Amino acid sequence: MAKKTNGKSKIKNNNIKKEALTRALHEEKLDNINAIEEEIKLNIDQLKEAEAKEEVISSAQATPTQQPSPNQETLDQKPQEPKNENPPQDQPVETKPQTTQINVDELKKLQDDLLIFKKETIRLQTLCDNLKEENNKLNAKMTANEQQLINKLNEKSLAAKEQLEARLEQLEKDKASEIEQRRDSIYVDVVLQFLTPFLLFEKTVNAPIENEVVRNYVQGYNMVCNMFKDTFNNLGIEQIVVNPGDEFNHNFMEAFDTESNPNFKPNQVTKVVDKGFVYKGKVIKYTTVVVNK
């Protein structure tokens, strides 16, 4: 019984460890999905930034530098003033603004980075979708396992409840039976103490009496003796009926003595010495007899 209990405990512990490991894997996958989603968001932000840079550079490259037309240059040309060979020292020197040069290599590098970001984003998005699908499968499996575990626990709880109720009912029956046996034992002890003087009284009443006056007087005691017998019967105490010539039965009789009597067969009762009684089918006093050899 102890080995069966230990085996059930090991199986239960293994199931608990398996459930804990499944939950840990599930939580780890959720963390991986969250990390991948964060990485996808970061790549999308970088992708948007790269697209914005590419748009700015493309716009700058597409806009040509305006050159003044010959006619406009002629119209705008003013009479030349005589050059001052020695300009004043305090006059500022005008500087021409430099045009922004387009770096073609940088543009190409941004385009390559943009393509890499797009491929990486697609790969991460695919991986994230796969992990989400696997996570959904794990959730469904965990739900099924939890429901199965709940059903098993309910079945075991119901079985334990039924066993407990049956055990309590059996304990109540055993307790009631034990109380009844103790009560009967006390009752029988009291009755046995009363039976011994009653049997002596009965023998005295039934003894042969030659005096007519005494015989009439004893008849009143005989009526009292019969009243006692009726009371015993009402209380469930019954006399064991044994007559001379009956086969000796050790279940109800005890041999007081033996004799050799040719009028009886061997092992037959030749004489009843003392009466026996039963209570609820159980012998409380054996019938004392003399047995023929």
C-alpha positions in Angstrom: 0.0 0.0 0.0 2.9 2.4 0.8 4.6 1.6 -2.5 1.3 2.4 -4.4 1.0 5.7 -2.5 4.7 6.6 -3.3 4.1 5.7 -7.0 1.1 8.0 -7.1 3.0 10.8 -5.4 5.9 10.5 -7.9 3.4 10.6 -10.9 1.7 13.6 -9.3 5.1 15.4 -8.8 6.2 14.6 -12.4 2.9 16.1 -13.7 3.4 19.2 -11.6 7.0 19.6 -12.9 5.9 19.1 -16.4 3.2 21.8 -16.0 5.7 24.2 -14.5 8.2 23.6 -17.3 5.5 24.2 -19.9 4.5 27.4 -18.2 8.2 28.5 -18.1 8.6 27.8 -21.8 5.4 29.7 -22.5 6.6 32.7 -20.6 10.0 32.6 -22.3 8.3 32.6 -25.7 6.2 35.5 -24.7 9.3 37.4 -23.7 10.9 36.5 -27.1 7.8 37.8 -28.9 7.9 41.0 -27.0 11.6 41.5 -27.7 11.1 40.8 -31.4 8.2 43.3 -31.6 10.4 45.9 -29.9 13.1 45.2 -32.4 10.6 45.5 -35.3 9.4 48.8 -34.0 13.0 50.1 -33.8 13.8 48.9 -37.3 10.6 50.6 -38.6 11.7 53.9 -37.0 15.1 53.5 -38.5 13.5 52.6 -41.9 11.4 55.8 -41.8 14.4 57.9 -40.9 16.4 56.4 -43.8 13.5 57.0 -46.2 13.3 60.6 -45.0 17.0 61.1 -45.6 16.8 59.4 -49.0 13.9 61.7 -50.0 15.8 64.8 -48.9 18.9 63.8 -50.9 16.9 62.8 -53.9 15.1 66.1 -53.9 18.3 68.0 -53.7 19.8 66.0 -56.5 16.8 66.5 -58.8 16.9 70.4 -58.4 19.4 71.9 -61.0 21.6 75.0 -60.3 20.0 77.9 -62.1 22.4 79.7 -64.5 21.6 83.2 -65.7 20.6 83.5 -69.3 22.7 85.5 -71.7 20.0 88.1 -72.3 19.4 88.5 -68.7 23.0 88.8 -68.1 23.2 91.6 -70.7 20.2 93.4 -69.3 21.5 93.2 -65.8 25.0 94.3 -66.8 25.7 97.8 -65.6 28.3 100.2 -66.8 31.6 99.3 -65.4 32.9 101.7 -62.9 36.5 102.5 -62.9 38.4 99.9 -60.8 39.9 101.2 -57.7 43.4 99.9 -57.7 43.7 100.5 -54.0 40.4 99.7 -52.3 40.0 101.0 -48.8 41.3 98.8 -46.1 38.0 98.9 -44.1 35.7 97.7 -47.0 34.5 94.1 -46.4 35.3 91.5 -49.1 32.2 89.7 -50.4 32.2 85.9 -50.4 30.1 83.8 -52.8 27.9 81.1 -51.2 29.1 77.6 -52.0 26.5 75.1 -53.5 25.8 71.8 -51.6 27.5 68.9 -53.3 25.5 65.7 -53.5 27.3 62.7 -52.2 26.3 59.8 -54.5 28.1 57.2 -52.4 26.2 58.3 -49.3 22.9 58.0 -51.2 23.8 54.6 -52.4 24.8 53.5 -48.9 21.4 54.8 -47.5 19.6 52.9 -50.3 21.5 49.7 -49.4 20.8 50.2 -45.7 17.1 50.8 -46.5 16.9 47.5 -48.4 18.6 45.6 -45.5 16.2 47.2 -43.0 13.2 46.1 -45.2 14.5 42.5 -45.5 15.3 42.4 -41.7 11.9 43.8 -40.9 10.2 41.2 -43.1 12.2 38.4 -41.5 11.5 39.6 -38.0 7.8 40.0 -38.8 7.7 36.4 -40.1 9.5 35.1 -37.0 7.1 37.1 -34.8 4.1 35.6 -36.6 5.5 32.1 -36.3 6.1 32.6 -32.6 2.6 34.0 -32.1 1.1 30.9 -33.8 3.2 28.6 -31.7 2.2 30.5 -28.6 -1.4 30.1 -29.5 -0.9 26.4 -29.9 0.8 26.2 -26.5 -2.1 28.2 -25.0 -4.6 25.8 -26.4 -2.6 22.8 -25.3 -2.1 24.3 -21.8 -5.9 25.0 -21.6 -6.6 21.4 -22.6 -4.1 20.0 -20.0 -5.5 22.3 -17.3 -9.1 21.2 -18.1 -7.9 17.5 -18.0 -6.2 18.1 -14.7 -9.3 19.8 -13.3 -11.4 16.8 -14.4 -9.0 14.3 -12.8 -9.0 16.4 -9.6 -12.8 16.5 -9.6 -13.0 12.7 -10.1 -10.5 12.0 -7.3 -12.3 14.5 -5.0 -15.6 12.8 -5.7 -14.1 9.3 -5.2 -12.5 10.5 -1.9 -15.8 12.0 -0.8 -17.6 8.7 -1.5 -15.0 6.7 0.3 -15.1 9.1 3.3 -18.9 8.9 3.4 -18.8 5.1 3.2 -16.1 5.0 5.9 -18.1 7.3 8.2 -21.2 5.1 7.6 -19.2 2.0 8.4 -17.8 3.6 11.5 -21.2 4.6 12.7 -22.5 1.0 12.2 -19.4 -0.4 14.0 -19.9 2.0 16.8 -23.6 1.2 17.1 -22.8 -2.5 17.0 -20.1 -2.1 19.7 -22.5 -0.1 21.9 -25.2 -2.8 21.5 -22.7 -5.6 22.3 -21.6 -3.8 25.4 -25.2 -3.2 26.4 -26.1 -6.8 25.8 -23.0 -8.0 27.7 -24.1 -5.9 30.8 -27.6 -7.1 30.3 -26.6 -10.8 30.1 -24.4 -10.4 33.2 -27.4 -9.1 35.2 -29.7 -11.9 33.9 -27.1 -14.6 34.7 -26.9 -13.4 38.2 -30.7 -13.6 38.5 -31.0 -17.0 36.6 -29.1 -19.0 39.3 -31.4 -18.3 42.2 -34.4 -18.5 39.8 -33.5 -22.1 38.8 -33.1 -23.1 42.4 -36.5 -21.6 43.2 -38.0 -23.5 40.2 -36.5 -26.8 41.4 -37.8 -26.2 44.9 -41.3 -25.5 43.6 -41.3 -28.5 41.3 -40.0 -30.9 43.9 -42.4 -33.7 44.9 -44.3 -32.8 48.1 -46.3 -35.5 50.0 -48.1 -33.1 52.4 -51.3 -32.0 50.8 -51.4 -28.7 52.7 -47.9 -27.8 51.6 -48.6 -28.8 48.0 -51.5 -26.4 47.8 -49.4 -23.7 49.3 -46.6 -24.2 46.8 -49.0 -23.9 43.9 -49.0 -20.2 44.4 -45.2 -20.1 44.1 -45.6 -22.1 40.9 -47.7 -19.3 39.4 -45.0 -16.8 40.3 -42.4 -19.0 38.7 -44.4 -19.1 35.4 -44.6 -15.3 35.5 -40.8 -15.1 35.7 -40.6 -17.4 32.6 -43.0 -15.2 30.6 -40.9 -12.1 31.6 -37.7 -13.8 30.4 -39.4 -14.7 27.0 -40.5 -11.1 26.6 -37.0 -9.9 27.2 -35.7 -12.3 24.5 -34.2 -14.8 26.9 -35.3 -18.3 25.7 -34.8 -21.7 27.3 -32.8 -24.3 25.4 -35.1 -27.3 25.2 -33.2 -30.6 25.9 -34.9 -33.9 26.7 -33.4 -37.3 27.7 -32.6 -39.3 24.6 -31.5 -36.2 22.6 -28.1 -36.4 20.9 -25.4 -34.5 22.8 -24.6 -31.2 21.1 -21.6 -29.4 22.4 -22.9 -26.1 20.9 -25.7 -26.0 23.5 -24.8 -28.5 26.1 -22.1 -29.3 28.6 -21.5 -32.7 30.1 -21.8 -32.8 33.9 -21.2 -36.5 34.1 -21.3 -39.8 32.1 -22.9 -43.1 32.8 -23.6 -46.5 31.2 -27.3 -46.8 30.7 -28.6 -49.7 28.5 -31.8 -47.8 27.8 -29.9 -45.1 25.8 -27.6 -45.2 22.9 -24.0 -43.9 23.2 -23.6 -40.1 23.3 -27.3 -39.6 24.2 -28.5 -37.4 27.0 -29.8 -39.5 29.9 -30.6 -36.7 32.3 -30.9 -32.9 32.3 -29.2 -31.5 35.4 -29.7 -27.8 34.8 -31.5 -25.7 32.1 -29.7 -23.6 29.5 -30.7 -20.3 27.9 -30.0 -18.2 24.8 -30.2 -14.5 24.1 -30.5 -13.2 20.5 -29.3 -16.5 19.3 -26.2 -16.6 21.5 -25.9 -19.1 24.3 -25.6 -17.3 27.7 -25.9 -20.5 29.8 -25.3 -24.0 28.5 -27.6 -26.9 29.4 -25.9 -29.2 31.9 -26.6 -32.9 31.1 -25.5 -36.4 31.9 -24.3 -38.3 28.7 -24.5 -42.0 28.1 -21.2 -43.7 27.3 
